[in-house]
């Protein structure tokens, strides 16, 4: 097993189509099941109100490898948002993990020895939006999860990139500087 995969982090943001609230912003931690990520993964099996953790599955009886758990970043207060989380977002996350295996982004030989925790964003406005585009929600979550995994495994952004861009890149919500 590759010892460098003890604890890796990644994040990505993929923006929604115009008029949608389906931006995806997963933050992931990836690592070995016998290390700190595996311990955190097992600890997350307990449920907390509004933040139900669930495995990423492609369909019933098709849990992905590496084992992946998704946890919402916001409190899910109604069944409509829970259905989006346990449907579109869960499916997009699972497909992204499997495609990362297919493409060699995730090492196939270590798939059973790694696990992923993915904190996922669901804008609370989604479920109430009569024009919600579930395909766009799938797209943003799929693309962002895949990118976050790649960034985690490549240690991106690099320290050099962060230092070089320190004075030129601002947080998207930065209205105070």
ABEGO torsion letter per residue (X at the ends): XBAAAABBBBBBBBBBBBGBAABBBBBBBBBBAABAAAAAAAAAABBBBGBBBBBBBABBGBBBOBBBBBBBABBBABAAAAAAAABAAAAAAAAAAAAAAAAGABBAAAAAABBBBBBBBBBAAAAABAABBAAAAAAAAAAAAAAAAAAAAAGOBBAAAAAAAAAABBBAABAAX
